[in-house]
Each structure stands twice: as C-alpha cells, then as structure tokens.
Amino acid sequence: MTASPVRPTVPSTVRYTRGAALPAILQQRIAVLDGAMGTMIQRYKLTEADFRGARLVDHPKDLKGNNDLLVLTKPEVISEIHRQYLDAGADIIETNTFGTTSVAQEDYGLAHLAYEMNVAAARLAREACDAFSTPDKPRFAAGALGPTPRTASISPDVNDPGARNIDFDTLRAAYYEQAKGLLEGGVDLFLVETIFDTLNAKAAIFALDELMEDTGERLPVIISGTVTDASGRILSGQTVTAFWHSVRHARPLAIGLNCALGAALMRPYIEELSKAADDTAISCYPNAGLPNPMSDTGFDETPDVTGRLVGEFASAGFLNIAGGCCGTTPDHIRAIAQKVSSYQPRRWGSKMFSGLVTEDQ
C-alpha cells in the first residue's frame, strides 16, 4: 500500500463515539444545516437589560450584541430559534457559540464565563435535537467554534508587519476550553467555521485533537473557510485548494465554505473545493446574497432565490451538506431543504462510512 503524503494526526483507525451515523447519512443524501443565529436574534429586538438578565445587572461593560451570552440570560430565545430551524428541516443545528471563546468574551469582560456558556449552549442544542429526532431522521448538535476577533497570521498594525495581537498557544488553550465545554454539554460533532486565518483554524484543530485524545471521545469535525472577496482567497492569503491542503491532516468529515459571499458569488470556489477535496464530504452555507439595509433580514435574497441557487450546487454534484449563513432564516433553510432533497449527494473517496475511518484514507 502506498503511504499517503499527508499523515493523519489521529490514530489510523478511528470509530466515532458520537455522531457515528452522520458519515453514512452524507453518503445517502444531502444533509441540511441550519441558518443564521444572529439574524434571528435581531427579530426579538432585545434590550441591554435582556442581555444582562438578573445575573449581570451591575456588569461594568455594555453587553447588548453579545449574542452568545443569551444562552445564560435568555435561553428560551435560543431554544426557540433552534426549534424553528429543526422544524424547517435542519438535520444539523449549530450551538450559539460563534464567539464563546475566552479570547472573544474578553472584549465584554466575560472571559471567566466562557466555559459555562459553552456547556449551556450545547445543552440547549442537545435538548432541541433530542425533541425532534426520529429513527428515520436523527438530528445532530454541532459545536460551533468561530474564528475569534484576533488573527495569528496578520499584523493589526500597518506600520509593523511582524506585530501580532495573539499567539498560537493562547488560541489553542481558548479553543480547548471551548471544545471541552461543548463536549460536556452533549454535542455530536465540532464545526470550525468562518475561517479567515488558517493559523487560527490550526489552533482549533490542534485543540480538538488534544481534547479527543485526553477524553477518549472521537467526534466528527467539519472545517469551513471563508472566501472574503472575488480574489477567491481567504483573508490570510490562501486559495481554497491551498486551504484544503493546509487542514486536510485533520481528516475532517467535511470541508466547506461559509459566510462573506452569497451563493452566486461563492459558486466557483465551492466547485474548486469540491474537485480538490476528493476524499471528504463538502459543506456549503452561503449568506443570503449581499447586505441590504432595506431588507427585513439585512440581506438581498429571499428564501426562494437562496433555495434555487443552493439547489443548483446540489444539481451540479458539489454538495453533501447545505445550509445558510448571514441573513438566512428558517424559511431559507426550508427552501434549501426542499431543493436539495431532489438530488443525490456528491460522491467522495468511499473510505469513510458508518463512523469508521480506514487506514488508507
């Protein structure tokens, strides 16, 4: 057997201890991911007092806009949003933890609550999934790990290219704490998403491997990058093909793209990734077009437009997982679910099935 040029960072044969049914599902049909959490939270028109709750009445910093905090102060809102996406047909819902690292929460003076917030968010998603799961349609809670507001690869000072506002070890420790909380709360898989800096993503990947080695748990991992403009590159400079080769050592269940672009502009890049990553599944959850402050959601596309465009990706054979990012709502996800249900999932290397990763993948 010829050895792969990219060796895994995990044992050569791994059986998932959670989310084990997901790989087989992705071989059988296109799975549906949920849509935007922030877009839905805006509909509730919450006040500063809502974000603070009784617990943080005297906190010295403003908290309005810290959506992740709502898992503690307004959990009923987050649960209701999860249920709306599940009712729309989502197979996978994300925890409300995009910014729930100690690094991100430090901006609000709440780094000390990061772990508790992750546990609470995971439990809310777990409860919603359990309420909607059936033998024919299991639902999965994905622990969302966002990029943080810091970047390990790019200087924040135009006059000092070597300057950095964070280092790899600090990111790794923050991601480890986040993932540990998500694991305790009951997630089925991890989703490292909206990646604009590959080095940040590698810190998250390292932390996940470390956590799974420490706990003996092995969960599927999805990695999703963000092409920031028409250059076809993520912010730290890589094309989507280069990005894939930088993270493929993690042996993710799926690699994909999300955010920044609507489906129309994302198409060439998801097509490129679909061709490059021939040994893993592909996920895609674009924005609802371009920002539009006159729109109810803040974005251009109505559900039928987004559904049609993502359906075209499915028709072209690009997808295993489809969902929505900024500006998408349960109606968008319902439209996407209806469109992609007509198409077979993209085929990939057939080396991963029923939760088993084989040695020659």
Residue pairs with C-beta under 8 A, 6 or more apart in sequence:
1 359
1 360
4 360
4 361
6 245
6 248
6 249
7 249
8 249
8 251
8 361
9 205
9 209
9 249
9 250
9 251
10 209
10 212
10 218
10 251
10 357
12 359
13 356
13 357
13 358
13 359
14 218
14 356
14 357
15 218
15 355
15 356
15 357
16 22
16 23
16 218
16 219
16 220
16 355
17 216
17 217
17 218
17 219
18 187
18 188
18 189
18 217
18 218
18 219
19 140
19 188
19 189
19 219
19 220
19 355
20 354
20 355
21 138
21 354
21 355
22 31
22 140
22 188
22 189
22 220
22 253
22 355
23 220
23 253
23 281
23 352
23 353
23 354
23 355
23 356
24 353
24 354
24 355
25 31
25 91
25 138
26 253
26 254
26 281
26 320
26 321
26 345
27 345
27 347
27 350
27 353
28 345
29 341
29 344
29 345
30 314
30 319
30 320
30 321
30 322
30 340
30 341
30 343
30 344
30 345
31 91
31 92
31 320
31 321
31 322
32 89
32 90
32 91
32 92
32 321
32 322
32 323
32 333
32 336
32 337
32 340
33 90
33 91
33 92
33 93
33 94
33 142
33 283
33 285
33 321
33 322
33 323
33 324
33 333
34 82
34 85
34 86
34 88
34 90
34 92
34 93
34 94
34 323
34 324
34 333
35 85
35 90
35 285
35 323
35 324
35 325
35 328
35 329
35 330
35 332
35 333
36 288
36 297
36 324
36 325
36 326
36 327
36 328
36 329
37 67
37 78
37 81
37 94
37 96
37 98
38 67
38 326
39 297
39 298
39 299
39 326
39 327
39 328
39 329
40 81
40 84
40 329
40 330
41 67
41 70
41 77
41 81
42 298
44 50
44 77
46 64
46 70
46 74
46 77
47 64
48 62
48 63
48 64
50 70
50 73
50 74
51 63
51 64
51 65
51 66
51 69
51 70
51 73
51 74
52 59
52 63
52 73
53 72
53 73
53 74
55 72
55 73
56 63
56 69
56 73
59 109
59 110
60 109
61 108
61 109
63 69
63 108
63 110
66 99
66 105
66 108
66 110
67 96
67 98
67 99
68 96
68 97
68 98
68 99
68 100
68 104
68 105
68 117
68 121
69 108
69 110
69 113
69 117
70 77
70 78
70 96
71 78
71 96
71 97
71 117
71 120
71 121
71 124
72 113
72 116
72 117
72 120
75 120
75 124
78 96
78 121
78 124
79 124
79 127
79 128
81 96
82 93
82 124
82 125
82 128
82 129
83 128
83 131
83 132
84 330
85 93
85 330
85 333
86 93
86 128
86 129
86 131
86 132
86 139
87 132
87 330
88 330
88 331
88 333
88 334
88 337
89 333
89 334
89 337
89 338
90 139
90 323
90 333
90 337
91 137
91 138
91 139
91 140
92 139
92 140
92 141
92 142
92 189
92 321
92 323
93 125
93 128
93 129
93 139
93 140
93 141
93 142
94 125
94 142
94 143
94 144
94 191
94 193
95 118
95 121
95 122
95 124
95 125
95 141
95 142
95 143
95 144
95 182
95 185
95 187
96 121
96 124
96 125
96 144
97 117
97 118
97 121
97 122
97 143
97 144
97 145
97 146
97 178
97 182
98 144
98 146
98 193
98 194
99 105
99 146
99 148
99 149
100 114
100 117
100 118
100 121
100 146
100 178
100 181
101 114
101 145
101 146
101 148
101 174
101 175
101 177
101 178
102 111
102 112
102 114
102 174
102 177
102 178
103 111
103 148
103 149
103 150
103 166
103 170
103 171
103 174
104 146
104 148
104 149
105 111
105 113
105 114
105 117
107 149
110 117
114 174
114 177
114 178
114 181
115 177
115 178
115 180
115 181
116 181
117 181
118 143
118 177
118 178
118 179
118 180
118 181
118 182
118 184
118 185
119 181
119 182
119 184
119 185
120 185
121 182
121 185
122 141
122 143
122 181
122 182
122 183
122 184
122 185
122 186
122 187
123 185
123 186
125 141
125 142
125 185
125 186
125 187
126 141
126 185
126 186
126 187
128 139
128 141
129 139
129 140
129 141
129 188
130 139
132 139
133 139
140 188
140 189
141 186
141 187
141 188
141 189
142 187
142 188
142 189
142 190
142 191
142 222
143 178
143 179
143 182
143 183
143 185
143 187
143 189
143 190
143 191
144 191
144 193
145 175
145 178
145 179
145 182
145 190
145 191
145 192
145 193
145 204
146 193
146 194
147 193
147 194
147 195
147 196
147 197
147 200
147 201
147 226
148 166
148 171
148 174
148 200
150 165
150 166
150 171
150 200
151 164
151 165
151 166
151 196
151 197
151 199
151 200
151 235
151 236
152 164
152 166
152 167
152 168
152 171
152 197
152 199
152 200
152 203
153 197
153 198
153 199
153 200
153 236
154 197
154 235
154 236
155 161
155 162
155 163
155 164
156 163
156 164
156 165
157 163
168 199
168 202
168 203
171 200
171 203
171 204
172 203
172 204
172 206
172 207
172 210
173 207
175 203
175 204
175 206
175 207
175 208
176 207
176 210
176 211
178 207
179 190
179 204
179 207
179 208
179 211
180 211
182 190
183 211
183 215
183 217
183 219
187 219
188 219
188 220
189 219
189 220
189 221
189 222
189 253
190 208
190 219
190 220
190 221
190 222
191 221
191 222
191 224
192 201
192 204
192 205
192 208
192 221
192 222
192 223
192 224
193 222
193 223
193 224
193 258
193 259
194 224
194 226
194 258
194 259
194 325
195 201
195 223
195 224
195 225
195 226
195 234
195 243
196 225
196 226
196 228
196 234
196 235
196 236
197 234
197 235
197 236
198 225
198 234
198 236
198 238
198 243
198 246
198 247
199 236
201 223
201 225
201 247
202 246
202 247
205 221
205 223
205 247
205 250
208 221
208 250
209 250
211 217
212 218
212 219
220 252
220 253
221 250
221 251
221 252
221 253
222 252
222 253
222 254
222 255
222 256
222 283
222 321
223 247
223 250
223 252
223 254
223 255
223 256
224 255
224 256
224 257
224 258
224 283
224 285
225 234
225 240
225 243
225 255
225 256
225 257
225 258
226 234
226 235
226 257
226 258
226 259
226 260
227 233
227 234
227 240
227 257
227 260
227 261
227 266
227 269
228 234
228 235
228 260
229 260
230 265
232 239
232 240
232 268
232 269
232 272
233 239
233 240
234 240
234 243
238 246
239 272
240 257
240 269
240 272
240 273
240 276
241 272
241 273
241 276
244 255
244 273
244 276
244 277
245 276
247 255
248 255
248 277
248 279
248 280
251 280
251 357
251 361
252 280
253 280
253 281
253 352
254 280
254 281
254 282
254 283
254 320
254 321
255 273
255 277
255 280
255 281
255 282
255 283
256 270
256 273
256 282
256 283
256 284
256 285
256 321
257 266
257 269
257 270
257 273
257 283
257 284
257 286
258 283
258 284
258 285
258 286
258 325
259 285
259 286
259 287
259 325
259 326
260 287
261 269
261 286
261 287
262 286
262 287
262 288
262 289
262 290
262 299
262 300
262 301
262 306
262 309
263 284
263 286
263 289
263 301
263 306
263 309
263 310
263 312
263 313
264 289
264 309
266 284
266 286
267 309
267 312
267 313
270 282
270 284
270 313
270 318
270 319
271 316
271 318
273 282
274 282
274 317
274 318
274 319
274 346
277 348
278 348
278 349
279 348
279 349
279 351
279 361
280 348
280 349
280 352
281 320
281 321
281 345
281 346
281 348
282 318
282 319
282 320
282 321
282 346
282 348
283 319
283 320
283 321
283 322
283 323
284 310
284 313
284 318
284 319
284 321
284 322
284 323
285 321
285 322
285 323
285 324
285 325
285 328
286 306
286 309
286 310
286 324
286 325
287 299
287 324
287 325
287 326
287 327
287 328
288 297
288 299
288 300
288 301
288 306
288 324
288 326
288 327
288 328
288 332
289 299
289 300
289 301
289 305
289 306
289 327
290 299
290 300
291 298
291 299
291 300
291 327
292 298
292 299
292 300
295 327
297 327
297 328
297 329
298 326
298 327
299 326
299 327
299 328
300 327
301 309
301 327
301 332
303 329
303 331
303 332
303 334
303 335
304 335
306 324
306 328
306 332
306 335
306 336
307 332
307 335
307 336
307 338
307 339
308 335
308 339
310 319
310 322
310 324
310 336
310 339
310 340
311 336
311 339
311 340
311 342
311 343
313 319
313 322
314 322
314 339
314 340
314 342
314 343
315 342
315 343
317 343
317 344
317 346
317 347
318 346
319 340
319 343
319 345
319 346
320 345
320 346
320 348
322 336
322 340
323 333
323 336
324 332
324 333
324 336
349 361
351 357
351 358
351 360
351 361
352 358
352 361
